[in-house]
Amino acid sequence: MKIKKLRPFLLTDRLQETIVYYINVLGFTCDLQTETWAALHLDNAEIMFTIPDGNFDKPTITGSIYFDIENIDEVWEEIKGKSNIHYAIEDTEWQKRQFAIYDNNGYMLEFGQDIKETE
């Protein structure tokens, strides 16, 4: 098996709000959109959202979506006041500088950069 791309496909009951959040807060663009589905991307990351059929419970995942990024301190300064923060920017023992926020649906998004790249 050779994986060409990983694209999380997440549920939301607020599709338009989610599109606006990812565009305005995180800088994504919306490539394709229907009434119940959208594909958003930024650089090499793509996330798809859909409105589920039938009964809808709050969307959950048992982990987070982790983005390896550049210029983490600049990104932190830009979005820290626009999102609910899970934890503030910090240096970890595994040599990452990272922070985590929640998107408008409650999904945890983590952002990290190798410490050696920030020096």
Backbone bond lengths (Angstrom), bond angles and torsions (degrees), N, CA, C in turn:
res aa  C-N    CA-C-N  psi(-1)  N-CA   C-N-CA  omega(-1)  CA-C   N-CA-C  phi
1 M - - - 1.443 - - 1.524 108.59 -
2 K 1.327 115.80 138.16 1.458 122.33 173.45 1.519 107.96 -126.51
3 I 1.324 116.65 118.13 1.465 121.52 179.71 1.518 108.58 -84.92
4 K 1.310 116.21 126.40 1.459 121.30 179.03 1.524 112.13 -91.17
5 K 1.336 117.05 -33.59 1.460 120.99 -178.00 1.520 108.72 -163.72
6 L 1.318 116.76 147.93 1.455 122.53 173.11 1.519 107.34 -111.63
7 R 1.344 116.64 125.38 1.461 121.62 -178.43 1.520 109.01 -131.77
8 P 1.317 117.62 100.30 1.470 119.13 176.48 1.531 110.14 -58.55
9 F 1.328 115.31 141.70 1.459 123.02 179.84 1.521 105.90 -122.57
10 L 1.328 117.01 104.36 1.455 122.41 -169.25 1.518 111.62 -113.67
11 L 1.330 115.19 155.16 1.462 121.63 179.21 1.525 111.16 -91.36
12 T 1.322 115.12 146.35 1.453 121.47 173.30 1.523 108.80 -152.12
13 D 1.310 116.72 146.21 1.469 119.29 172.16 1.521 110.00 -102.18
14 R 1.341 116.09 4.99 1.470 122.51 179.95 1.528 109.43 -130.06
15 L 1.312 116.10 67.09 1.461 120.73 -172.78 1.525 112.28 -60.38
16 Q 1.313 117.97 -50.08 1.460 119.67 -176.69 1.530 111.25 -64.54
17 E 1.322 117.17 -40.97 1.469 121.01 176.65 1.525 110.83 -61.16
18 T 1.327 116.38 -39.03 1.460 121.17 179.54 1.525 110.70 -66.03
19 I 1.312 116.88 -43.34 1.467 120.43 178.05 1.523 109.95 -59.73
20 V 1.308 116.98 -46.81 1.470 121.64 -179.84 1.532 110.31 -61.39
21 Y 1.340 117.69 -43.39 1.465 121.20 179.43 1.528 110.48 -59.40
22 Y 1.320 116.65 -51.31 1.464 119.93 -176.14 1.531 112.08 -66.06
23 I 1.313 117.54 -32.13 1.465 120.67 176.99 1.525 110.65 -75.12
24 N 1.329 117.91 -54.02 1.463 121.57 -171.80 1.525 114.24 -76.88
25 V 1.321 118.23 -35.66 1.466 120.87 -177.01 1.520 111.60 -90.48
26 L 1.331 117.46 -42.03 1.461 120.20 -172.43 1.525 114.32 -106.32
27 G 1.322 118.62 -11.15 1.458 120.66 176.78 1.513 116.26 86.13
28 F 1.336 117.31 13.89 1.464 120.86 176.84 1.525 109.79 -71.23
29 T 1.313 116.14 165.42 1.457 122.00 169.15 1.520 107.93 -120.05
30 C 1.309 115.82 152.75 1.462 121.05 178.95 1.524 107.49 -99.06
31 D 1.331 115.87 114.43 1.465 121.65 -176.97 1.520 112.21 -82.78
32 L 1.313 114.94 -45.25 1.455 121.01 -177.05 1.513 108.68 -139.20
33 Q 1.337 115.81 144.00 1.459 119.58 178.74 1.520 109.17 -151.51
34 T 1.333 114.27 137.26 1.451 121.09 169.70 1.523 106.60 -120.19
35 E 1.289 116.96 -170.01 1.463 120.11 178.56 1.527 112.39 -66.47
36 T 1.328 117.83 -27.97 1.461 121.44 -174.59 1.525 114.45 -123.58
37 W 1.323 118.86 6.98 1.464 121.52 -172.19 1.519 110.42 -152.09
38 A 1.340 116.50 147.17 1.466 120.94 175.57 1.525 110.20 -150.01
39 A 1.317 115.64 147.80 1.462 123.08 174.56 1.524 107.71 -118.54
40 L 1.333 115.50 124.33 1.463 121.34 -179.24 1.517 109.04 -119.50
41 H 1.343 116.53 146.30 1.460 118.00 177.65 1.521 111.52 -144.47
42 L 1.318 113.15 156.78 1.456 123.00 172.94 1.517 106.40 -148.72
43 D 1.314 116.20 117.47 1.465 122.17 -177.37 1.533 109.21 53.94
44 N 1.335 118.21 -118.34 1.464 121.53 -177.21 1.525 113.63 -96.45
45 A 1.322 117.86 10.31 1.458 121.25 179.98 1.524 110.04 -106.69
46 E 1.325 115.59 137.56 1.457 121.00 173.87 1.520 108.47 -135.76
47 I 1.329 115.88 135.17 1.455 122.27 176.57 1.520 106.97 -129.78
48 M 1.327 115.35 135.03 1.457 120.75 176.60 1.521 108.52 -110.13
49 F 1.330 115.91 144.73 1.456 122.34 177.04 1.512 108.96 -127.82
50 T 1.328 115.61 145.87 1.455 120.22 176.82 1.521 110.09 -142.34
51 I 1.318 114.34 150.21 1.458 120.24 171.58 1.524 106.20 -85.05
52 P 1.315 118.30 124.84 1.464 120.19 -175.60 1.524 112.31 -73.46
53 D 1.303 114.66 154.41 1.466 120.87 171.94 1.521 108.84 -80.57
54 G 1.289 117.47 149.14 1.468 121.08 174.65 1.507 113.25 76.45
55 N 1.331 115.00 -154.98 1.463 121.46 -178.26 1.513 110.55 -64.61
56 F 1.320 115.20 146.05 1.450 119.81 -176.76 1.521 110.32 -125.62
57 D 1.319 115.79 121.55 1.455 121.60 170.98 1.518 107.00 -102.25
58 K 1.326 115.80 163.04 1.464 119.22 178.61 1.523 109.14 -55.01
59 P 1.346 117.23 131.91 1.462 118.72 -179.24 1.519 111.39 -65.19
60 T 1.305 115.85 138.39 1.462 120.26 178.75 1.515 109.73 -142.13
61 I 1.301 115.34 151.02 1.457 122.90 165.19 1.518 105.53 -133.72
62 T 1.308 116.83 156.90 1.461 119.91 -175.37 1.511 112.41 -87.92
63 G 1.296 117.46 7.63 1.458 121.72 179.16 1.504 110.13 -145.01
64 S 1.311 115.39 -143.04 1.456 120.79 -179.31 1.521 109.31 -137.39
65 I 1.309 115.34 170.72 1.462 121.33 172.51 1.523 105.35 -105.31
66 Y 1.327 116.41 122.60 1.466 121.85 -172.75 1.523 109.43 -108.54
67 F 1.335 116.06 128.27 1.458 122.89 178.92 1.522 109.02 -112.81
68 D 1.326 118.34 122.45 1.457 121.96 169.00 1.520 106.30 -83.67
69 I 1.341 116.34 122.51 1.461 120.05 -173.17 1.523 111.29 -130.30
70 E 1.318 115.38 171.09 1.453 123.39 171.24 1.521 108.32 -105.29
71 N 1.324 116.24 160.47 1.465 122.29 174.90 1.529 112.75 54.43
72 I 1.312 116.30 49.08 1.457 120.67 -172.88 1.526 113.32 -60.23
73 D 1.317 117.42 -36.53 1.468 119.12 -179.43 1.526 111.19 -66.06
74 E 1.323 117.11 -39.18 1.465 121.12 176.82 1.525 111.11 -65.56
75 V 1.328 116.13 -42.64 1.464 120.44 179.52 1.525 109.64 -63.33
76 W 1.322 117.39 -44.57 1.467 122.11 178.15 1.524 110.29 -56.37
77 E 1.321 117.31 -49.13 1.461 121.02 -178.91 1.525 111.54 -61.79
78 E 1.318 116.58 -34.41 1.458 120.49 -177.80 1.523 113.51 -74.02
79 I 1.349 118.16 -37.12 1.469 118.64 -171.99 1.530 114.93 -110.99
80 K 1.324 119.03 -4.93 1.465 119.56 -175.51 1.525 113.14 -62.19
81 G 1.292 118.85 -30.37 1.458 121.14 179.48 1.516 114.28 -90.62
82 K 1.337 116.68 0.05 1.463 121.07 -176.11 1.527 113.17 -108.09
83 S 1.329 117.78 -0.36 1.461 121.34 -175.03 1.513 110.95 -142.80
84 N 1.322 115.71 161.64 1.457 120.87 170.76 1.521 107.85 -75.91
85 I 1.316 116.59 126.48 1.461 121.46 -175.27 1.518 110.27 -91.71
86 H 1.332 116.18 130.58 1.463 121.02 172.57 1.527 109.22 -84.76
87 Y 1.333 116.98 -49.15 1.460 121.04 169.98 1.524 108.84 -149.89
88 A 1.332 114.56 145.96 1.462 121.68 -177.34 1.527 110.41 -74.59
89 I 1.309 114.99 168.29 1.465 120.75 -178.71 1.530 109.69 -58.62
90 E 1.335 114.78 137.93 1.458 120.99 -177.38 1.516 109.78 -156.31
91 D 1.328 115.35 159.90 1.457 121.80 172.81 1.522 107.65 -98.30
92 T 1.318 116.54 134.55 1.459 120.99 -176.73 1.518 111.33 -104.94
93 E 1.320 115.26 164.26 1.465 120.57 177.94 1.520 111.62 -69.32
94 W 1.337 118.43 -16.87 1.466 121.19 177.86 1.528 111.30 -94.55
95 Q 1.342 115.06 21.04 1.460 123.15 171.10 1.525 114.70 66.72
96 K 1.319 114.75 36.26 1.464 121.11 173.82 1.519 108.33 -118.23
97 R 1.307 116.76 144.43 1.464 123.29 167.37 1.510 104.13 -103.40
98 Q 1.333 117.96 123.78 1.459 119.31 -171.52 1.515 112.40 -153.41
99 F 1.347 114.29 165.71 1.458 122.89 173.92 1.517 107.88 -152.22
100 A 1.336 115.94 166.65 1.456 120.37 179.94 1.520 110.09 -139.02
101 I 1.327 115.43 142.87 1.461 123.33 177.00 1.521 108.68 -131.91
102 Y 1.322 115.61 170.63 1.459 121.50 171.55 1.515 108.40 -110.32
103 D 1.334 116.85 137.60 1.455 119.37 174.44 1.525 109.57 -79.15
104 N 1.302 117.34 -176.92 1.467 121.42 -176.32 1.521 113.39 -65.94
105 N 1.327 118.37 -15.36 1.466 122.82 178.35 1.520 112.82 -95.13
106 G 1.324 117.24 -11.10 1.458 120.96 -176.06 1.511 113.63 98.53
107 Y 1.333 119.02 2.79 1.461 121.16 175.33 1.524 108.93 -72.25
108 M 1.347 116.61 136.25 1.451 120.31 177.24 1.525 109.51 -83.84
109 L 1.327 115.60 127.97 1.458 123.05 177.13 1.518 107.68 -115.79
110 E 1.338 116.20 122.56 1.462 120.70 178.67 1.523 108.71 -109.55
111 F 1.331 115.13 142.61 1.453 122.01 -179.16 1.514 107.81 -125.98
112 G 1.326 117.36 132.50 1.457 119.82 -178.10 1.513 112.58 -144.89
113 Q 1.333 114.03 156.69 1.459 122.17 175.87 1.510 107.23 -143.56
114 D 1.342 117.24 141.62 1.460 120.68 174.85 1.512 109.17 -58.94
115 I 1.324 116.43 133.57 1.462 120.94 -178.33 1.519 110.84 -56.88
116 K 1.311 118.16 -40.10 1.466 120.33 -178.30 1.522 112.26 -60.96
117 E 1.334 117.43 -24.50 1.464 121.23 177.61 1.530 112.00 -79.73
118 T 1.333 117.94 -15.51 1.462 120.61 -177.43 1.524 111.54 -93.88
119 E 1.300 117.98 -6.99 1.478 121.30 -176.49 1.510 112.17 -85.13
